Amino acid sequence: MRGTGTPLENHLGELWSQFDFLLPGFFGTRKDFASRWRKPIEKQDDRARRDLLARRIRPFVLRRRKDEVAKELPPKTVIVRSVELDGPQRDLYETVRSAMQKKVRDAIARQGLAHSHILMPMRC
């Protein structure tokens, strides 16, 4: 379940997070999920456990490719544009960037890298 960058394929902890948001309690606590599903599948390559988990989430996962949905859509177009921030915009961006960098560094110093997953500011 790894490799393409979609949230369900990065690691199973992200699967637990999404289900915990949408269906709280469906997989129990994060710790329960890790011992029951994540460790056997990711660390021990338990295929039976992986298949069981896939069957359990199948009713909730809709996976379709663009060619299955809208064949008339043109190919994807990517346009990259660089924009320079000026004056007050640049100052505000730098203030927020610097403050968040400090919060992240402080969290890592306090909790260690392994326990400093995602730090979300409540307000900027």
A tleap script that builds the chain and sets N, CA, C and O, in Angstrom:
source leaprc.protein.ff14SB
mol = sequence {
  NMET ARG GLY THR GLY THR PRO LEU GLU ASN
  HIE LEU GLY GLU LEU TRP SER GLN PHE ASP
  PHE LEU LEU PRO GLY PHE PHE GLY THR ARG
  LYS ASP PHE ALA SER ARG TRP ARG LYS PRO
  ILE GLU LYS GLN ASP ASP ARG ALA ARG ARG
  ASP LEU LEU ALA ARG ARG ILE ARG PRO PHE
  VAL LEU ARG ARG ARG LYS ASP GLU VAL ALA
  LYS GLU LEU PRO PRO LYS THR VAL ILE VAL
  ARG SER VAL GLU LEU ASP GLY PRO GLN ARG
  ASP LEU TYR GLU THR VAL ARG SER ALA MET
  GLN LYS LYS VAL ARG ASP ALA ILE ALA ARG
  GLN GLY LEU ALA HIE SER HIE ILE LEU MET
  PRO MET ARG CCYS
}
set mol.1.N position { 0.819 -1.188 0.000 }
set mol.1.CA position { 0.000 0.000 0.000 }
set mol.1.C position { 0.867 1.257 0.000 }
set mol.1.O position { 0.490 2.261 0.604 }
set mol.2.N position { 1.991 1.220 -0.649 }
set mol.2.CA position { 2.868 2.376 -0.675 }
set mol.2.C position { 3.174 2.786 -2.097 }
set mol.2.O position { 3.020 2.003 -3.034 }
set mol.3.N position { 3.617 4.049 -2.248 }
set mol.3.CA position { 4.243 4.397 -3.483 }
set mol.3.C position { 3.640 5.483 -4.339 }
set mol.3.O position { 4.401 6.191 -4.999 }
set mol.4.N position { 2.354 5.670 -4.383 }
set mol.4.CA position { 1.841 6.637 -5.351 }
set mol.4.C position { 1.653 8.019 -4.763 }
set mol.4.O position { 1.443 8.971 -5.514 }
set mol.5.N position { 1.720 8.167 -3.453 }
set mol.5.CA position { 1.559 9.474 -2.852 }
set mol.5.C position { 0.135 9.796 -2.431 }
set mol.5.O position { -0.095 10.832 -1.807 }
set mol.6.N position { -0.829 8.939 -2.752 }
set mol.6.CA position { -2.174 9.198 -2.262 }
set mol.6.C position { -2.210 8.868 -0.779 }
set mol.6.O position { -1.518 7.948 -0.343 }
set mol.7.N position { -3.003 9.599 0.014 }
set mol.7.CA position { -2.962 9.430 1.471 }
set mol.7.C position { -3.150 8.008 1.953 }
set mol.7.O position { -2.567 7.626 2.968 }
set mol.8.N position { -3.942 7.215 1.259 }
set mol.8.CA position { -4.150 5.845 1.710 }
set mol.8.C position { -2.968 4.949 1.381 }
set mol.8.O position { -2.940 3.792 1.801 }
set mol.9.N position { -2.000 5.455 0.643 }
set mol.9.CA position { -0.884 4.611 0.256 }
set mol.9.C position { 0.445 5.053 0.855 }
set mol.9.O position { 1.452 4.367 0.675 }
set mol.10.N position { 0.475 6.179 1.563 }
set mol.10.CA position { 1.723 6.612 2.172 }
set mol.10.C position { 2.086 5.706 3.345 }
set mol.10.O position { 3.147 5.081 3.347 }
set mol.11.N position { 1.216 5.638 4.329 }
set mol.11.CA position { 1.352 4.680 5.422 }
set mol.11.C position { 0.003 4.546 6.112 }
set mol.11.O position { -0.857 5.418 5.989 }
set mol.12.N position { -0.171 3.468 6.826 }
set mol.12.CA position { -1.475 3.153 7.390 }
set mol.12.C position { -1.892 4.094 8.510 }
set mol.12.O position { -3.077 4.175 8.832 }
set mol.13.N position { -0.945 4.807 9.109 }
set mol.13.CA position { -1.307 5.797 10.120 }
set mol.13.C position { -2.193 6.880 9.529 }
set mol.13.O position { -3.069 7.409 10.214 }
set mol.14.N position { -1.975 7.213 8.267 }
set mol.14.CA position { -2.817 8.207 7.604 }
set mol.14.C position { -4.211 7.650 7.343 }
set mol.14.O position { -5.196 8.386 7.404 }
set mol.15.N position { -4.298 6.379 7.058 }
set mol.15.CA position { -5.606 5.746 6.895 }
set mol.15.C position { -6.383 5.848 8.199 }
set mol.15.O position { -7.561 6.203 8.196 }
set mol.16.N position { -5.728 5.538 9.314 }
set mol.16.CA position { -6.388 5.634 10.621 }
set mol.16.C position { -6.864 7.069 10.858 }
set mol.16.O position { -7.990 7.276 11.312 }
set mol.17.N position { -6.022 8.059 10.555 }
set mol.17.CA position { -6.388 9.464 10.784 }
set mol.17.C position { -7.631 9.852 9.996 }
set mol.17.O position { -8.524 10.517 10.522 }
set mol.18.N position { -7.686 9.438 8.739 }
set mol.18.CA position { -8.844 9.788 7.917 }
set mol.18.C position { -10.118 9.118 8.439 }
set mol.18.O position { -11.170 9.753 8.518 }
set mol.19.N position { -10.021 7.853 8.790 }
set mol.19.CA position { -11.197 7.166 9.301 }
set mol.19.C position { -11.579 7.685 10.677 }
set mol.19.O position { -12.765 7.747 11.002 }
set mol.20.N position { -10.604 8.057 11.489 }
set mol.20.CA position { -10.925 8.587 12.816 }
set mol.20.C position { -11.664 9.915 12.700 }
set mol.20.O position { -12.499 10.238 13.544 }
set mol.21.N position { -11.364 10.677 11.669 }
set mol.21.CA position { -12.074 11.936 11.428 }
set mol.21.C position { -13.489 11.662 10.919 }
set mol.21.O position { -14.455 12.267 11.386 }
set mol.22.N position { -13.599 10.751 9.967 }
set mol.22.CA position { -14.890 10.494 9.324 }
set mol.22.C position { -15.797 9.569 10.127 }
set mol.22.O position { -17.005 9.792 10.205 }
set mol.23.N position { -15.216 8.536 10.720 }
set mol.23.CA position { -15.972 7.538 11.490 }
set mol.23.C position { -15.245 7.283 12.807 }
set mol.23.O position { -14.619 6.235 12.968 }
set mol.24.N position { -15.315 8.214 13.744 }
set mol.24.CA position { -14.576 8.037 15.007 }
set mol.24.C position { -14.883 6.682 15.641 }
set mol.24.O position { -16.041 6.277 15.753 }
set mol.25.N position { -13.822 5.996 16.051 }
set mol.25.CA position { -13.973 4.709 16.708 }
set mol.25.C position { -14.009 3.511 15.773 }
set mol.25.O position { -13.953 2.375 16.243 }
set mol.26.N position { -14.099 3.723 14.477 }
set mol.26.CA position { -14.190 2.616 13.524 }
set mol.26.C position { -13.000 1.658 13.659 }
set mol.26.O position { -13.160 0.440 13.582 }
set mol.27.N position { -11.815 2.222 13.861 }
set mol.27.CA position { -10.612 1.398 14.027 }
set mol.27.C position { -10.072 1.457 15.451 }
set mol.27.O position { -8.943 1.029 15.690 }
set mol.28.N position { -10.844 1.974 16.400 }
set mol.28.CA position { -10.365 2.096 17.767 }
set mol.28.C position { -9.363 3.229 17.899 }
set mol.28.O position { -9.346 4.156 17.089 }
set mol.29.N position { -8.530 3.146 18.923 }
set mol.29.CA position { -7.524 4.181 19.141 }
set mol.29.C position { -6.371 4.000 18.163 }
set mol.29.O position { -6.230 2.954 17.529 }
set mol.30.N position { -5.560 5.030 18.055 }
set mol.30.CA position { -4.377 4.947 17.184 }
set mol.30.C position { -3.487 3.784 17.627 }
set mol.30.O position { -2.931 3.064 16.798 }
set mol.31.N position { -3.361 3.615 18.931 }
set mol.31.CA position { -2.519 2.525 19.464 }
set mol.31.C position { -3.100 1.153 19.107 }
set mol.31.O position { -2.370 0.248 18.702 }
set mol.32.N position { -4.412 1.011 19.260 }
set mol.32.CA position { -5.070 -0.255 18.883 }
set mol.32.C position { -4.861 -0.550 17.406 }
set mol.32.O position { -4.531 -1.672 17.022 }
set mol.33.N position { -5.062 0.483 16.577 }
set mol.33.CA position { -4.912 0.311 15.138 }
set mol.33.C position { -3.484 -0.089 14.785 }
set mol.33.O position { -3.261 -0.947 13.930 }
set mol.34.N position { -2.517 0.544 15.454 }
set mol.34.CA position { -1.110 0.228 15.171 }
set mol.34.C position { -0.801 -1.227 15.500 }
set mol.34.O position { -0.132 -1.909 14.724 }
set mol.35.N position { -1.281 -1.707 16.645 }
set mol.35.CA position { -0.963 -3.092 17.009 }
set mol.35.C position { -1.768 -4.111 16.207 }
set mol.35.O position { -1.261 -5.189 15.896 }
set mol.36.N position { -3.012 -3.785 15.869 }
set mol.36.CA position { -3.874 -4.732 15.168 }
set mol.36.C position { -3.637 -4.757 13.658 }
set mol.36.O position { -3.746 -5.809 13.029 }
set mol.37.N position { -3.311 -3.593 13.073 }
set mol.37.CA position { -3.215 -3.509 11.615 }
set mol.37.C position { -1.849 -3.032 11.120 }
set mol.37.O position { -1.209 -3.697 10.305 }
set mol.38.N position { -1.409 -1.874 11.619 }
set mol.38.CA position { -0.226 -1.240 11.035 }
set mol.38.C position { 1.051 -2.076 11.204 }
set mol.38.O position { 1.775 -2.314 10.237 }
set mol.39.N position { 1.314 -2.511 12.418 }
set mol.39.CA position { 2.539 -3.289 12.650 }
set mol.39.C position { 2.542 -4.602 11.858 }
set mol.39.O position { 3.525 -4.888 11.174 }
set mol.40.N position { 1.469 -5.412 11.927 }
set mol.40.CA position { 1.483 -6.658 11.152 }
set mol.40.C position { 1.642 -6.437 9.649 }
set mol.40.O position { 2.322 -7.212 8.976 }
set mol.41.N position { 1.019 -5.382 9.119 }
set mol.41.CA position { 1.066 -5.163 7.675 }
set mol.41.C position { 2.377 -4.508 7.253 }
set mol.41.O position { 3.037 -4.983 6.329 }
set mol.42.N position { 2.760 -3.421 7.924 }
set mol.42.CA position { 3.939 -2.668 7.494 }
set mol.42.C position { 5.256 -3.296 7.948 }
set mol.42.O position { 6.240 -3.279 7.208 }
set mol.43.N position { 5.276 -3.841 9.141 }
set mol.43.CA position { 6.539 -4.372 9.673 }
set mol.43.C position { 6.736 -5.857 9.398 }
set mol.43.O position { 7.859 -6.318 9.192 }
set mol.44.N position { 5.618 -6.610 9.398 }
set mol.44.CA position { 5.722 -8.065 9.263 }
set mol.44.C position { 5.221 -8.571 7.909 }
set mol.44.O position { 5.217 -9.777 7.662 }
set mol.45.N position { 4.805 -7.670 7.045 }
set mol.45.CA position { 4.299 -8.010 5.710 }
set mol.45.C position { 3.238 -9.114 5.768 }
set mol.45.O position { 3.266 -10.062 4.982 }
set mol.46.N position { 2.303 -8.972 6.714 }
set mol.46.CA position { 1.233 -9.949 6.903 }
set mol.46.C position { 0.163 -9.739 5.830 }
set mol.46.O position { -0.678 -8.849 5.946 }
set mol.47.N position { 0.207 -10.562 4.797 }
set mol.47.CA position { -0.708 -10.400 3.659 }
set mol.47.C position { -2.157 -10.702 4.030 }
set mol.47.O position { -3.071 -10.061 3.511 }
set mol.48.N position { -2.376 -11.652 4.907 }
set mol.48.CA position { -3.745 -11.976 5.322 }
set mol.48.C position { -4.362 -10.778 6.046 }
set mol.48.O position { -5.531 -10.454 5.833 }
set mol.49.N position { -3.582 -10.129 6.892 }
set mol.49.CA position { -4.046 -8.947 7.617 }
set mol.49.C position { -4.330 -7.810 6.634 }
set mol.49.O position { -5.333 -7.107 6.758 }
set mol.50.N position { -3.436 -7.638 5.655 }
set mol.50.CA position { -3.599 -6.597 4.636 }
set mol.50.C position { -4.891 -6.815 3.847 }
set mol.50.O position { -5.646 -5.871 3.611 }
set mol.51.N position { -5.141 -8.056 3.444 }
set mol.51.CA position { -6.345 -8.369 2.683 }
set mol.51.C position { -7.609 -8.136 3.515 }
set mol.51.O position { -8.618 -7.645 3.009 }
set mol.52.N position { -7.537 -8.495 4.786 }
set mol.52.CA position { -8.670 -8.282 5.687 }
set mol.52.C position { -8.957 -6.785 5.841 }
set mol.52.O position { -10.115 -6.367 5.815 }
set mol.53.N position { -7.913 -5.990 6.000 }
set mol.53.CA position { -8.085 -4.539 6.110 }
set mol.53.C position { -8.661 -3.971 4.813 }
set mol.53.O position { -9.550 -3.121 4.848 }
set mol.54.N position { -8.162 -4.432 3.686 }
set mol.54.CA position { -8.673 -3.962 2.390 }
set mol.54.C position { -10.163 -4.263 2.259 }
set mol.54.O position { -10.927 -3.424 1.782 }
set mol.55.N position { -10.578 -5.457 2.681 }
set mol.55.CA position { -11.999 -5.801 2.623 }
set mol.55.C position { -12.817 -4.921 3.564 }
set mol.55.O position { -13.948 -4.548 3.251 }
set mol.56.N position { -12.241 -4.593 4.713 }
set mol.56.CA position { -12.972 -3.790 5.699 }
set mol.56.C position { -13.208 -2.360 5.214 }
set mol.56.O position { -14.254 -1.776 5.497 }
set mol.57.N position { -12.251 -1.798 4.490 }
set mol.57.CA position { -12.413 -0.409 4.043 }
set mol.57.C position { -13.033 -0.298 2.649 }
set mol.57.O position { -13.434 0.790 2.239 }
set mol.58.N position { -13.113 -1.394 1.931 }
set mol.58.CA position { -13.608 -1.367 0.544 }
set mol.58.C position { -14.922 -0.602 0.374 }
set mol.58.O position { -15.038 0.156 -0.588 }
set mol.59.N position { -15.920 -0.757 1.254 }
set mol.59.CA position { -17.177 -0.016 1.046 }
set mol.59.C position { -17.022 1.510 1.135 }
set mol.59.O position { -17.888 2.252 0.671 }
set mol.60.N position { -15.937 1.966 1.722 }
set mol.60.CA position { -15.752 3.397 1.936 }
set mol.60.C position { -14.812 4.047 0.922 }
set mol.60.O position { -14.695 5.272 0.889 }
set mol.61.N position { -14.152 3.257 0.111 }
set mol.61.CA position { -13.137 3.788 -0.792 }
set mol.61.C position { -13.628 3.691 -2.232 }
set mol.61.O position { -13.964 2.613 -2.722 }
set mol.62.N position { -13.661 4.830 -2.887 }
set mol.62.CA position { -14.015 4.880 -4.297 }
set mol.62.C position { -12.756 5.285 -5.038 }
set mol.62.O position { -12.244 6.389 -4.854 }
set mol.63.N position { -12.273 4.409 -5.855 }
set mol.63.CA position { -11.041 4.694 -6.588 }
set mol.63.C position { -11.338 4.585 -8.074 }
set mol.63.O position { -11.578 3.501 -8.604 }
set mol.64.N position { -11.316 5.737 -8.730 }
set mol.64.CA position { -11.547 5.759 -10.167 }
set mol.64.C position { -10.477 6.621 -10.817 }
set mol.64.O position { -9.999 7.592 -10.230 }
set mol.65.N position { -10.119 6.262 -12.002 }
set mol.65.CA position { -9.168 7.055 -12.777 }
set mol.65.C position { -9.937 8.019 -13.661 }
set mol.65.O position { -11.121 7.820 -13.933 }
set mol.66.N position { -9.257 9.066 -14.107 }
set mol.66.CA position { -9.895 10.074 -14.947 }
set mol.66.C position { -10.508 9.453 -16.198 }
set mol.66.O position { -11.600 9.840 -16.614 }
set mol.67.N position { -9.812 8.496 -16.796 }
set mol.67.CA position { -10.336 7.905 -18.028 }
set mol.67.C position { -11.596 7.080 -17.788 }
set mol.67.O position { -12.327 6.791 -18.736 }
set mol.68.N position { -11.865 6.694 -16.543 }
set mol.68.CA position { -13.088 5.968 -16.220 }
set mol.68.C position { -14.252 6.919 -15.917 }
set mol.68.O position { -15.413 6.512 -15.946 }
set mol.69.N position { -13.941 8.164 -15.634 }
set mol.69.CA position { -14.955 9.115 -15.200 }
set mol.69.C position { -15.408 10.028 -16.323 }
set mol.69.O position { -16.604 10.144 -16.593 }
set mol.70.N position { -14.459 10.673 -16.973 }
set mol.70.CA position { -14.821 11.645 -18.011 }
set mol.70.C position { -13.832 11.536 -19.158 }
set mol.70.O position { -12.785 12.184 -19.163 }
set mol.71.N position { -14.174 10.728 -20.100 }
set mol.71.CA position { -13.280 10.481 -21.232 }
set mol.71.C position { -13.093 11.720 -22.107 }
set mol.71.O position { -12.112 11.822 -22.844 }
set mol.72.N position { -14.043 12.666 -22.023 }
set mol.72.CA position { -13.941 13.846 -22.871 }
set mol.72.C position { -12.993 14.921 -22.311 }
set mol.72.O position { -12.730 15.918 -22.985 }
set mol.73.N position { -12.488 14.732 -21.111 }
set mol.73.CA position { -11.575 15.720 -20.540 }
set mol.73.C position { -10.256 15.736 -21.303 }
set mol.73.O position { -9.753 14.683 -21.695 }
set mol.74.N position { -9.691 16.925 -21.516 }
set mol.74.CA position { -8.395 16.999 -22.195 }
set mol.74.C position { -7.286 16.531 -21.259 }
set mol.74.O position { -7.513 16.387 -20.058 }
set mol.75.N position { -6.092 16.291 -21.791 }
set mol.75.CA position { -4.972 15.916 -20.928 }
set mol.75.C position { -4.671 17.023 -19.912 }
set mol.75.O position { -4.935 18.198 -20.164 }
set mol.76.N position { -4.136 16.645 -18.805 }
set mol.76.CA position { -3.788 17.594 -17.744 }
set mol.76.C position { -2.771 18.611 -18.259 }
set mol.76.O position { -1.811 18.249 -18.939 }
set mol.77.N position { -2.989 19.876 -17.931 }
set mol.77.CA position { -2.067 20.944 -18.292 }
set mol.77.C position { -1.511 21.542 -17.012 }
set mol.77.O position { -2.272 21.878 -16.105 }
set mol.78.N position { -0.197 21.681 -16.925 }
set mol.78.CA position { 0.442 22.268 -15.759 }
set mol.78.C position { 1.132 23.553 -16.185 }
set mol.78.O position { 1.950 23.558 -17.105 }
set mol.79.N position { 0.794 24.642 -15.503 }
set mol.79.CA position { 1.422 25.933 -15.773 }
set mol.79.C position { 2.054 26.405 -14.464 }
set mol.79.O position { 1.364 26.554 -13.455 }
set mol.80.N position { 3.339 26.635 -14.484 }
set mol.80.CA position { 4.056 27.084 -13.295 }
set mol.80.C position { 4.404 28.551 -13.478 }
set mol.80.O position { 5.012 28.940 -14.475 }
set mol.81.N position { 4.010 29.360 -12.504 }
set mol.81.CA position { 4.330 30.787 -12.538 }
set mol.81.C position { 4.957 31.171 -11.216 }
set mol.81.O position { 4.438 30.826 -10.155 }
set mol.82.N position { 6.050 31.870 -11.270 }
set mol.82.CA position { 6.702 32.379 -10.060 }
set mol.82.C position { 6.233 33.808 -9.822 }
set mol.82.O position { 6.145 34.608 -10.754 }
set mol.83.N position { 5.937 34.116 -8.576 }
set mol.83.CA position { 5.464 35.447 -8.223 }
set mol.83.C position { 6.297 35.953 -7.053 }
set mol.83.O position { 6.438 35.267 -6.041 }
set mol.84.N position { 6.832 37.122 -7.191 }
set mol.84.CA position { 7.609 37.740 -6.117 }
set mol.84.C position { 6.664 38.482 -5.170 }
set mol.84.O position { 5.764 39.195 -5.616 }
set mol.85.N position { 6.868 38.314 -3.881 }
set mol.85.CA position { 6.089 39.071 -2.905 }
set mol.85.C position { 6.764 40.425 -2.702 }
set mol.85.O position { 7.991 40.511 -2.668 }
set mol.86.N position { 5.974 41.468 -2.569 }
set mol.86.CA position { 6.500 42.811 -2.375 }
set mol.86.C position { 6.106 43.352 -1.010 }
set mol.86.O position { 5.077 42.975 -0.449 }
set mol.87.N position { 6.927 44.229 -0.493 }
set mol.87.CA position { 6.637 45.025 0.695 }
set mol.87.C position { 5.906 44.318 1.802 }
set mol.87.O position { 6.428 43.364 2.379 }
set mol.88.N position { 4.672 44.778 2.121 }
set mol.88.CA position { 3.920 44.222 3.258 }
set mol.88.C position { 3.624 42.719 3.120 }
set mol.88.O position { 3.629 41.994 4.114 }
set mol.89.N position { 3.368 42.257 1.896 }
set mol.89.CA position { 3.125 40.821 1.696 }
set mol.89.C position { 4.358 40.015 2.079 }
set mol.89.O position { 4.258 39.015 2.790 }
set mol.90.N position { 5.518 40.453 1.607 }
set mol.90.CA position { 6.765 39.761 1.902 }
set mol.90.C position { 7.046 39.782 3.404 }
set mol.90.O position { 7.460 38.775 3.978 }
set mol.91.N position { 6.817 40.940 4.039 }
set mol.91.CA position { 7.063 41.067 5.476 }
set mol.91.C position { 6.148 40.152 6.284 }
set mol.91.O position { 6.593 39.501 7.229 }
set mol.92.N position { 4.862 40.103 5.910 }
set mol.92.CA position { 3.916 39.226 6.607 }
set mol.92.C position { 4.302 37.764 6.421 }
set mol.92.O position { 4.322 37.001 7.387 }
set mol.93.N position { 4.602 37.371 5.203 }
set mol.93.CA position { 5.008 35.991 4.920 }
set mol.93.C position { 6.231 35.623 5.759 }
set mol.93.O position { 6.259 34.559 6.379 }
set mol.94.N position { 7.225 36.481 5.782 }
set mol.94.CA position { 8.461 36.191 6.519 }
set mol.94.C position { 8.194 36.106 8.018 }
set mol.94.O position { 8.785 35.271 8.703 }
set mol.95.N position { 7.312 36.959 8.535 }
set mol.95.CA position { 6.970 36.924 9.968 }
set mol.95.C position { 6.307 35.595 10.326 }
set mol.95.O position { 6.667 34.960 11.318 }
set mol.96.N position { 5.333 35.179 9.510 }
set mol.96.CA position { 4.628 33.909 9.772 }
set mol.96.C position { 5.577 32.729 9.588 }
set mol.96.O position { 5.583 31.810 10.407 }
set mol.97.N position { 6.379 32.742 8.523 }
set mol.97.CA position { 7.327 31.653 8.269 }
set mol.97.C position { 8.313 31.509 9.418 }
set mol.97.O position { 8.583 30.399 9.878 }
set mol.98.N position { 8.846 32.621 9.875 }
set mol.98.CA position { 9.831 32.603 10.951 }
set mol.98.C position { 9.218 32.111 12.266 }
set mol.98.O position { 9.828 31.316 12.982 }
set mol.99.N position { 8.002 32.590 12.579 }
set mol.99.CA position { 7.322 32.161 13.810 }
set mol.99.C position { 7.027 30.667 13.776 }
set mol.99.O position { 7.227 29.977 14.775 }
set mol.100.N position { 6.554 30.160 12.644 }
set mol.100.CA position { 6.247 28.730 12.545 }
set mol.100.C position { 7.511 27.882 12.572 }
set mol.100.O position { 7.513 26.788 13.136 }
set mol.101.N position { 8.573 28.373 11.972 }
set mol.101.CA position { 9.833 27.637 12.027 }
set mol.101.C position { 10.285 27.497 13.479 }
set mol.101.O position { 10.767 26.438 13.881 }
set mol.102.N position { 10.133 28.555 14.261 }
set mol.102.CA position { 10.503 28.508 15.680 }
set mol.102.C position { 9.619 27.511 16.432 }
set mol.102.O position { 10.118 26.732 17.244 }
set mol.103.N position { 8.301 27.532 16.165 }
set mol.103.CA position { 7.397 26.588 16.840 }
set mol.103.C position { 7.768 25.142 16.524 }
set mol.103.O position { 7.772 24.288 17.411 }
set mol.104.N position { 8.075 24.879 15.283 }
set mol.104.CA position { 8.441 23.518 14.878 }
set mol.104.C position { 9.748 23.103 15.544 }
set mol.104.O position { 9.847 22.004 16.090 }
set mol.105.N position { 10.742 23.972 15.500 }
set mol.105.CA position { 12.028 23.647 16.144 }
set mol.105.C position { 11.857 23.441 17.644 }
set mol.105.O position { 12.468 22.535 18.212 }
set mol.106.N position { 11.037 24.266 18.299 }
set mol.106.CA position { 10.787 24.105 19.736 }
set mol.106.C position { 10.082 22.785 20.032 }
set mol.106.O position { 10.418 22.109 21.004 }
set mol.107.N position { 9.104 22.412 19.198 }
set mol.107.CA position { 8.388 21.144 19.393 }
set mol.107.C position { 9.339 19.967 19.246 }
set mol.107.O position { 9.270 19.012 20.018 }
set mol.108.N position { 10.221 20.030 18.263 }
set mol.108.CA position { 11.190 18.944 18.069 }
set mol.108.C position { 12.151 18.872 19.253 }
set mol.108.O position { 12.479 17.783 19.726 }
set mol.109.N position { 12.599 20.027 19.729 }
set mol.109.CA position { 13.513 20.044 20.882 }
set mol.109.C position { 12.822 19.496 22.132 }
set mol.109.O position { 13.449 18.800 22.931 }
set mol.110.N position { 11.539 19.803 22.304 }
set mol.110.CA position { 10.787 19.384 23.479 }
set mol.110.C position { 10.383 17.916 23.416 }
set mol.110.O position { 10.480 17.208 24.419 }
set mol.111.N position { 9.929 17.445 22.245 }
set mol.111.CA position { 9.330 16.113 22.131 }
set mol.111.C position { 10.148 15.125 21.329 }
set mol.111.O position { 9.870 13.926 21.346 }
set mol.112.N position { 11.162 15.620 20.622 }
set mol.112.CA position { 11.923 14.754 19.734 }
set mol.112.C position { 11.229 14.672 18.381 }
set mol.112.O position { 10.025 14.909 18.276 }
set mol.113.N position { 11.993 14.334 17.347 }
set mol.113.CA position { 11.458 14.304 15.990 }
set mol.113.C position { 10.340 13.275 15.824 }
set mol.113.O position { 9.351 13.542 15.141 }
set mol.114.N position { 10.486 12.109 16.439 }
set mol.114.CA position { 9.497 11.032 16.272 }
set mol.114.C position { 8.123 11.404 16.824 }
set mol.114.O position { 7.112 10.859 16.380 }
set mol.115.N position { 8.072 12.326 17.786 }
set mol.115.CA position { 6.794 12.703 18.400 }
set mol.115.C position { 6.334 14.088 17.962 }
set mol.115.O position { 5.419 14.648 18.566 }
set mol.116.N position { 6.932 14.635 16.952 }
set mol.116.CA position { 6.581 15.976 16.480 }
set mol.116.C position { 6.057 15.883 15.058 }
set mol.116.O position { 6.659 16.423 14.130 }
set mol.117.N position { 4.949 15.205 14.892 }
set mol.117.CA position { 4.428 14.936 13.561 }
set mol.117.C position { 3.995 16.201 12.847 }
set mol.117.O position { 4.793 16.789 12.118 }
set mol.118.N position { 2.771 16.637 13.029 }
set mol.118.CA position { 2.274 17.813 12.345 }
set mol.118.C position { 1.927 18.863 13.385 }
set mol.118.O position { 1.168 18.596 14.316 }
set mol.119.N position { 2.470 20.033 13.230 }
set mol.119.CA position { 2.196 21.139 14.132 }
set mol.119.C position { 1.296 22.112 13.384 }
set mol.119.O position { 1.692 22.682 12.367 }
set mol.120.N position { 0.084 22.297 13.895 }
set mol.120.CA position { -0.883 23.164 13.229 }
set mol.120.C position { -1.103 24.405 14.079 }
set mol.120.O position { -1.471 24.287 15.248 }
set mol.121.N position { -0.887 25.590 13.522 }
set mol.121.CA position { -1.152 26.803 14.297 }
set mol.121.C position { -2.657 27.023 14.423 }
set mol.121.O position { -3.406 26.747 13.486 }
set mol.122.N position { -3.093 27.511 15.555 }
set mol.122.CA position { -4.511 27.805 15.738 }
set mol.122.C position { -4.876 29.113 15.052 }
set mol.122.O position { -5.999 29.276 14.574 }
set mol.123.N position { -3.948 30.027 15.005 }
set mol.123.CA position { -4.172 31.274 14.265 }
set mol.123.C position { -2.821 31.879 13.930 }
set mol.123.O position { -1.844 31.686 14.652 }
set mol.124.N position { -2.778 32.597 12.853 }
set mol.124.CA position { -1.526 33.211 12.413 }
set mol.124.C position { -1.370 34.588 12.979 }
set mol.124.O position { -0.371 35.256 12.713 }
savepdb mol mol.pdb
quit
